[in-house]
Amino acid sequence: MTIHWCGTGLSAIPGLRRLLEQGRSVTVWNRTIEKAQEAVGDLASDIRAFDIDALGAVLEADDVVVSMLPGDWHVPLAELCITKGANFVSSSYIAPEMKALDAKAKVAGVACVNEVGLDPGIDHLMAHALIADYRASDAYAGDNTLSFKSYCGGVPKVANPFRYKFSWSPLGVLKALRSPSRSIRDGKPLDVNRPWGAISSYQAPLDTPETFEVYPNRDSIPFMEDYKFDPDWTVKEFVRGTLRLNGWTEAWGDVFREIETLTGPEGDARLKEMSDQFWTENSYDEGEPDRVILCVGLKAEKDGTEVYHKTYAMDAWGDERGTAMARLVSIPVSLAIESVLDGKIAPGVHAAPSEPALFNDWLDHIATLAQHMQIVDHTA
């Protein structure tokens, strides 16, 4: 069984190197062979120029294809895997086109595993662990009122005036600022057209508690079903969101105002200009440490009194192992690959595992990747 790892961008390397160091059979595919050789040439003996037809020609049943490529490639590669009886893994969100492959994947006996990076990925594992812990607790009752918050962000370890730095093209971040979000606040759906319309303050329960700015991201509501919330539970708050350093809103005020005015092809062109400017002014310096904060919390109240409240709190930063972002995106991907090869993930299209045996094992390993990770019991 061969692992076909496609893409050797900045967030891919630690997980890929981990598999190579284990002596796994890995073929590395990248659009530029030279860049792949720079990243893993000391370990990888089989590096090829990425071409989906060339990959299809050598892909065999029970192999695993890993897509660390741009999102447009995920579905074509998953379809190729289903045709060949191979498995598929990516760190990206499950697109509707990917979800539509579920029945075909099951018939083919193929696992298509997605959302196994940092966010989405580690956040899902923490959510599943908290829900399982809550259900098993003495505090559990069907008539409790629940609040769920999940916030993740990659920020500079040392704050800069812009309150943010870029590891790769800023265009993706800028485009995300034009996206609407949906969450639950005060028991009702909260629809927001732009992130800056719902920015709030959040105190992260780290070793030294720290306050950040947060805002909802994408549509949070479908994840209530993914996390196995009972349909009859009363939910006061449910949000999956993005975390930024304090002062970010003020530092980006002019950016928000300009983005609000951009429309059509001219707007897209201006967004690209802004991206190039921000890359020049606010990209990470060589060797500069990044930082990742992830906090996932679940609170249950009975008659207005907290009866359960726990938060997974993770704080990681770049060190001699490389950037925190790369570790926390790609090493969970490698854990997913191992689980697929070991037959621990059933055929079909899946996100990060919800089975306790798997999410506990993964979380134990992930704890070694962060400088700080703990479960905070706020009621203790």
Secondary structure per residue as TSV (DSSP state, phi and psi in degrees):
chain	resnum	aa	ss	phi	psi
A	1	M	-	360.0	122.8
A	2	T	-	-106.5	139.3
A	3	I	E	-92.9	121.3
A	4	H	E	-102.8	99.3
A	5	W	E	-92.6	113.3
A	6	C	E	-105.0	113.4
A	7	G	-	106.4	122.8
A	8	T	-	-124.0	45.0
A	9	G	-	-70.9	-177.7
A	10	L	T	-58.6	-34.8
A	11	S	T	-88.9	3.6
A	12	A	T	-100.0	-20.7
A	13	I	H	-71.4	-47.7
A	14	P	H	-58.0	-42.2
A	15	G	H	-66.1	-39.7
A	16	L	H	-64.2	-45.9
A	17	R	H	-62.9	-36.2
A	18	R	H	-60.1	-45.0
A	19	L	H	-66.2	-40.9
A	20	L	H	-64.8	-40.6
A	21	E	H	-66.1	-25.4
A	22	Q	T	-76.9	-8.9
A	23	G	T	83.1	17.2
A	24	R	-	-65.9	155.1
A	25	S	-	-79.3	106.3
A	26	V	E	-128.1	127.5
A	27	T	E	-105.4	125.4
A	28	V	E	-98.4	125.5
A	29	W	E	-116.0	128.9
A	30	N	E	-147.9	150.3
A	31	R	S	-63.0	-31.4
A	32	T	-	-118.7	110.0
A	33	I	H	-59.4	-39.5
A	34	E	H	-60.4	-40.1
A	35	K	H	-67.0	-38.4
A	36	A	H	-65.4	-39.7
A	37	Q	H	-64.3	-37.5
A	38	E	H	-62.2	-37.3
A	39	A	H	-81.5	-41.5
A	40	V	H	-137.4	12.8
A	41	G	T	-60.5	-23.3
A	42	D	T	-73.7	-16.5
A	43	L	T	-117.2	-34.1
A	44	A	-	-90.5	130.9
A	45	S	S	-99.7	-10.8
A	46	D	-	-129.9	93.6
A	47	I	E	-118.0	127.3
A	48	R	E	-131.1	156.7
A	49	A	E	-72.8	128.2
A	50	F	-	-66.6	128.2
A	51	D	-	-155.2	123.9
A	52	I	H	-65.0	-32.5
A	53	D	H	-69.3	-40.2
A	54	A	H	-65.0	-39.4
A	55	L	H	-63.6	-45.4
A	56	G	H	-60.5	-30.9
A	57	A	H	-69.5	-25.0
A	58	V	H	-111.7	-7.2
A	59	L	-	-70.6	131.8
A	60	E	-	-121.1	161.6
A	61	A	T	-56.4	141.0
A	62	D	T	74.7	-1.6
A	63	D	-	-66.9	170.2
A	64	V	E	-125.8	126.4
A	65	V	E	-101.5	127.3
A	66	V	E	-110.6	121.6
A	67	S	E	-104.1	105.5
A	68	M	-	-108.6	29.8
A	69	L	S	-95.0	172.4
A	70	P	-	-54.0	151.0
A	71	G	G	-55.3	-27.3
A	72	D	G	-61.5	-20.4
A	73	W	G	-86.6	-17.4
A	74	H	H	-61.8	-50.5
A	75	V	H	-65.9	-46.8
A	76	P	H	-57.2	-38.5
A	77	L	H	-70.6	-38.5
A	78	A	H	-64.9	-39.8
A	79	E	H	-63.1	-40.2
A	80	L	H	-61.3	-43.0
A	81	C	H	-60.7	-44.6
A	82	I	H	-61.4	-41.8
A	83	T	H	-61.1	-37.9
A	84	K	H	-94.3	-5.3
A	85	G	T	75.1	24.0
A	86	A	-	-102.3	166.9
A	87	N	E	-101.0	163.3
A	88	F	E	-135.3	140.3
A	89	V	E	-138.2	135.6
A	90	S	E	-147.2	160.7
A	91	S	S	-90.8	-3.4
A	92	S	S	-86.3	162.9
A	93	Y	-	-58.7	149.2
A	94	I	-	-77.3	111.0
A	95	A	-	-76.2	157.9
A	96	P	H	-54.0	-37.0
A	97	E	H	-66.5	-32.3
A	98	M	H	-72.1	-44.1
A	99	K	H	-59.7	-33.5
A	100	A	T	-67.2	-13.8
A	101	L	T	-86.6	-1.1
A	102	D	H	-56.3	-50.1
A	103	A	H	-63.1	-43.6
A	104	K	H	-62.8	-40.0
A	105	A	H	-64.1	-41.0
A	106	K	H	-64.5	-43.2
A	107	V	H	-61.9	-38.8
A	108	A	H	-79.9	-9.0
A	109	G	T	71.5	32.4
A	110	V	-	-113.5	134.3
A	111	A	E	-93.4	127.0
A	112	C	E	-115.7	99.8
A	113	V	E	-104.9	124.0
A	114	N	-	-127.2	175.9
A	115	E	-	57.2	47.3
A	116	V	-	-124.5	38.7
A	117	G	B	-104.7	-130.6
A	118	L	T	-89.4	-64.0
A	119	D	T	-144.8	96.8
A	120	P	T	-85.3	147.2
A	121	G	B	150.6	-90.5
A	122	I	H	-59.0	-37.5
A	123	D	H	-59.5	-38.6
A	124	H	H	-62.9	-44.7
A	125	L	H	-58.7	-45.3
A	126	M	H	-63.0	-41.1
A	127	A	H	-62.3	-47.6
A	128	H	H	-60.2	-40.6
A	129	A	H	-64.5	-42.2
A	130	L	H	-66.4	-42.7
A	131	I	H	-62.7	-43.0
A	132	A	H	-63.5	-41.3
A	133	D	H	-65.0	-41.9
A	134	Y	H	-63.7	-45.1
A	135	R	H	-60.4	-33.6
A	136	A	H	-86.1	-4.8
A	137	S	S	-86.2	160.5
A	138	D	T	-66.2	-21.0
A	139	A	T	-76.4	-14.3
A	140	Y	-	-64.8	131.8
A	141	A	-	-156.9	142.4
A	142	G	T	-64.8	-20.9
A	143	D	T	-100.6	10.9
A	144	N	-	-67.6	158.6
A	145	T	E	-103.9	126.7
A	146	L	E	-107.9	146.3
A	147	S	E	-131.6	128.8
A	148	F	E	-126.6	129.0
A	149	K	E	-132.6	132.8
A	150	S	E	-135.1	114.7
A	151	Y	E	-127.1	134.0
A	152	C	E	-138.8	143.8
A	153	G	E	-159.3	145.4
A	154	G	E	-104.7	123.3
A	155	V	E	-137.1	164.2
A	156	P	E	-69.0	141.2
A	157	K	S	-61.9	-39.5
A	158	V	S	-109.5	118.0
A	159	A	-	-63.5	140.6
A	160	N	-	-110.8	168.4
A	161	P	T	-57.7	-31.8
A	162	F	T	-77.8	-9.9
A	163	R	S	62.3	23.2
A	164	Y	-	-167.5	149.7
A	165	K	-	-136.9	158.4
A	166	F	B	-112.0	133.6
A	167	S	S	-89.9	-25.4
A	168	W	S	-147.4	-173.2
A	169	S	-	-46.5	127.5
A	170	P	T	-68.9	-7.0
A	171	L	H	-58.9	-40.1
A	172	G	H	-62.6	-41.6
A	173	V	H	-63.9	-42.5
A	174	L	H	-65.8	-40.8
A	175	K	H	-64.3	-37.4
A	176	A	H	-63.0	-27.7
A	177	L	T	-69.2	-12.9
A	178	R	T	-96.1	2.8
A	179	S	-	-95.8	141.1
A	180	P	-	-76.6	165.9
A	181	S	E	-137.9	160.9
A	182	R	E	-141.9	130.7
A	183	S	E	-148.3	-173.8
A	184	I	E	-119.1	127.8
A	185	R	E	-136.2	132.7
A	186	D	T	54.9	36.7
A	187	G	T	78.3	4.1
A	188	K	E	-129.3	152.0
A	189	P	E	-61.0	137.0
A	190	L	E	-115.4	112.0
A	191	D	E	-102.2	128.0
A	192	V	E	-129.4	128.0
A	193	N	S	-75.3	-34.4
A	194	R	S	-135.1	142.8
A	195	P	G	-53.4	-38.5
A	196	W	G	-70.2	-3.1
A	197	G	G	-83.3	-4.5
A	198	A	S	-142.6	33.2
A	199	I	-	-75.1	134.7
A	200	S	E	-137.2	173.9
A	201	S	E	-98.4	140.8
A	202	Y	E	-137.9	127.2
A	203	Q	E	-95.0	113.4
A	204	A	E	-81.1	129.2
A	205	P	-	-81.4	61.3
A	206	L	S	-81.3	-179.8
A	207	D	S	-51.1	-46.8
A	208	T	S	-110.3	107.5
A	209	P	-	-51.5	139.6
A	210	E	E	-139.9	140.8
A	211	T	E	-98.2	136.0
A	212	F	E	-129.2	166.8
A	213	E	E	-97.0	137.1
A	214	V	E	-135.3	156.1
A	215	Y	E	-152.6	151.4
A	216	P	E	-63.8	151.0
A	217	N	-	-130.7	129.6
A	218	R	S	58.6	-154.0
A	219	D	B	-102.9	106.3
A	220	S	-	-74.6	-28.4
A	221	I	T	-60.2	-40.8
A	222	P	H	-59.8	-20.9
A	223	F	H	-74.4	-13.5
A	224	M	H	-62.4	-41.5
A	225	E	H	-69.9	-42.0
A	226	D	H	-59.3	-36.4
A	227	Y	T	-87.4	6.7
A	228	K	T	65.6	36.8
A	229	F	-	-66.5	132.6
A	230	D	-	-66.0	139.0
A	231	P	T	-59.2	-26.5
A	232	D	T	-94.7	5.0
A	233	W	S	-68.3	144.9
A	234	T	E	-86.8	119.1
A	235	V	E	-113.3	115.4
A	236	K	E	-82.9	-38.5
A	237	E	E	-147.9	136.2
A	238	F	E	-148.4	114.3
A	239	V	E	-146.9	135.1
A	240	R	E	-112.5	124.2
A	241	G	E	-145.1	-178.8
A	242	T	E	-105.7	142.9
A	243	L	E	-114.3	135.7
A	244	R	E	-134.8	159.6
A	245	L	E	-63.8	147.9
A	246	N	T	-55.9	138.0
A	247	G	T	95.1	-5.7
A	248	W	H	-63.4	-44.4
A	249	T	H	-58.6	-44.7
A	250	E	H	-67.4	-43.4
A	251	A	H	-64.9	-30.0
A	252	W	T	-100.4	9.3
A	253	G	H	-54.3	-45.9
A	254	D	H	-65.3	-34.4
A	255	V	H	-63.5	-47.5
A	256	F	H	-58.0	-46.0
A	257	R	H	-63.2	-38.8
A	258	E	H	-72.5	-41.7
A	259	I	H	-58.2	-35.9
A	260	E	H	-60.6	-25.3
A	261	T	H	-94.2	-8.7
A	262	L	-	-84.1	129.5
A	263	T	-	-143.3	155.4
A	264	G	H	62.8	-168.2
A	265	P	H	-58.6	-37.1
A	266	E	H	-64.4	-38.7
A	267	G	H	-64.8	-41.2
A	268	D	H	-63.3	-39.6
A	269	A	H	-64.4	-41.2
A	270	R	H	-66.6	-37.3
A	271	L	H	-60.9	-39.8
A	272	K	H	-65.1	-40.1
A	273	E	H	-61.3	-44.3
A	274	M	H	-62.0	-40.7
A	275	S	H	-59.4	-47.0
A	276	D	H	-62.1	-40.5
A	277	Q	H	-64.5	-46.2
A	278	F	H	-66.0	-34.8
A	279	W	H	-63.8	-40.8
A	280	T	H	-66.2	-40.5
A	281	E	H	-90.3	-26.8
A	282	N	H	-138.6	35.5
A	283	S	B	-90.1	158.2
A	284	Y	-	-65.4	139.5
A	285	D	-	-75.9	158.8
A	286	E	T	-56.1	123.3
A	287	G	T	80.5	-1.7
A	288	E	-	-72.0	131.4
A	289	P	-	-75.4	138.1
A	290	D	E	-95.6	178.9
A	291	R	E	-145.7	140.5
A	292	V	E	-125.7	129.1
A	293	I	E	-119.0	130.7
A	294	L	E	-135.4	122.9
A	295	C	E	-129.6	125.1
A	296	V	E	-126.7	119.3
A	297	G	E	-129.5	147.3
A	298	L	E	-131.3	128.0
A	299	K	E	-125.9	137.0
A	300	A	E	-121.6	134.9
A	301	E	E	-122.9	142.8
A	302	K	E	-124.8	118.4
A	303	D	T	53.5	40.3
A	304	G	T	82.5	-0.3
A	305	T	E	-109.4	133.7
A	306	E	E	-65.1	125.4
A	307	V	E	-115.3	-16.1
A	308	Y	E	-153.0	132.3
A	309	H	E	-160.8	105.6
A	310	K	E	-130.8	148.4
A	311	T	E	-135.8	128.6
A	312	Y	E	-77.4	126.5
A	313	A	E	-125.5	121.4
A	314	M	E	-126.1	134.6
A	315	D	E	-135.4	120.3
A	316	A	E	-136.8	151.1
A	317	W	E	-145.2	163.5
A	318	G	-	-62.9	140.7
A	319	D	B	-148.7	-157.0
A	320	E	T	-64.8	-15.1
A	321	R	T	-83.5	-4.2
A	322	G	B	109.3	-164.3
A	323	T	-	-73.9	150.5
A	324	A	H	-62.9	-41.7
A	325	M	H	-59.8	-46.1
A	326	A	H	-63.9	-43.3
A	327	R	H	-58.9	-47.9
A	328	L	H	-81.2	-14.5
A	329	V	H	-88.3	-49.9
A	330	S	H	-88.0	-29.1
A	331	I	H	-71.2	-39.2
A	332	P	H	-58.7	-34.5
A	333	V	H	-59.4	-42.9
A	334	S	H	-66.2	-33.8
A	335	L	H	-65.3	-38.2
A	336	A	H	-63.8	-41.6
A	337	I	H	-60.4	-45.3
A	338	E	H	-60.5	-42.0
A	339	S	H	-64.7	-38.1
A	340	V	H	-65.1	-47.9
A	341	L	H	-62.7	-31.2
A	342	D	T	-84.8	2.5
A	343	G	T	71.8	23.8
A	344	K	-	-91.1	-6.1
A	345	I	S	-119.8	125.1
A	346	A	-	-70.0	159.2
A	347	P	S	-59.2	152.6
A	348	G	E	121.0	176.5
A	349	V	E	-93.1	123.4
A	350	H	E	-132.9	157.4
A	351	A	-	-97.4	-167.9
A	352	A	S	-53.0	147.1
A	353	P	-	-64.8	145.2
A	354	S	-	-108.5	1.6
A	355	E	-	-81.7	129.1
A	356	P	H	-53.5	-41.4
A	357	A	H	-59.2	-39.4
A	358	L	H	-78.1	-50.0
A	359	F	H	-67.7	-29.4
A	360	N	H	-69.2	-42.4
A	361	D	H	-61.5	-46.1
A	362	W	H	-62.9	-44.5
A	363	L	H	-64.7	-35.5
A	364	D	H	-60.6	-42.4
A	365	H	H	-70.0	-42.3
A	366	I	H	-62.6	-31.4
A	367	A	T	-59.8	-26.5
A	368	T	T	-77.7	-12.0
A	369	L	T	-89.0	-18.7
A	370	A	S	-107.9	149.3
A	371	Q	S	-72.2	-23.5
A	372	H	E	-145.8	124.1
A	373	M	E	-152.8	124.5
A	374	Q	E	-153.3	164.7
A	375	I	E	-102.4	119.7
A	376	V	E	-96.1	123.3
A	377	D	E	-98.3	105.4
A	378	H	T	-74.9	-14.0
A	379	T	T	-98.0	-4.1
A	380	A	-	-72.3	360.0
